[in-house]
């Protein structure tokens, strides 16, 4: 068998790309370390004083812009909020190819327990072997730097693209502030035929191609009680006592709601399935629980209590139906309790992150599967070539603007938002190899 001229050209190009990545990786890693060194906590993050962190996001987009301007990109600022500047960097193609954009957010969460980091400082990049430690290394400054490395390698390898290529370094993702970030950039006219969101996708396999992610709701459920001195408890709850007129503890009423939703969650574990997701992902997660009488004292029965939930639902579901199902379930459970029957729990649906769901038949999925296999080998026997992204991302909002977006990036979500966040730099270089091949194939090469 003779390999065709095209195959020989493709393998020669791959060799040039990989050589270029080896040469350029140290410089791109320096960019990543500089990005990690900038405190770019999302200024809208709960508990964060905006003034203390404002400007960090912009400092990151400026650094990425400086790197890309050397690669012939035209830089555009998009700033719905003038203190939080998004970068839309555009490399014009020679014409006739498909366009592609990379999306990545430069904001990070606030580090919880910063004193627990072994480096002593979440913003100090520390390299130990192939692991780079630092806040944002995985989520997701690493993904943006990998895209930069891939693009630099293509130029170094002498590749001229037919289709336009864009990099969107955006603010606001960690608080779903897409109107200031991703959506603002798209609405400013920076569109493309498809997008890669460079969020950390190394689950279940390294550098998983993830065309789908679950939707989620942020839900708060409140109940009221009848706050009184704790000494009235006997009269309030014991047989022969006075009952609710002596006091009702909202904390214990709310526990009944939580238990009811645990039952619903068990049911979801059996009934809610999607082929791309591991069983059990669709769930009801209570993350905040609070009740008191207005002062944080145990000397009272609480007169109000609330629980905050993150609700993960399957892509095929109607979000309104999910909301109705949860409210109905709590309503039925409340019928079993005389107080809750008369004083029903109230629901505050605080935010909704829509699903992302691109068909596995989309041509960009094909291109990514081929590129990934060329770098890492084919997926293990019996394993699908794609899987779900088990978090949310701006892919949802790109899709809402009509741009099919697929998540693929270096890093494991397990290390995101965690003490000692880290990124494996071998995987990061492999990701750049995948990106470079995918860009060349998707956009087409002029020579
Ligand atoms: Zn992220």
Boltz pocket constraint, residues with backbone or C-beta under 6 A from the ligand:
constraints:
  - pocket:
      binder: B
      contacts: [[A, 105], [A, 139], [A, 140], [A, 173], [A, 199], [A, 392]]
      max_distance: 6.0
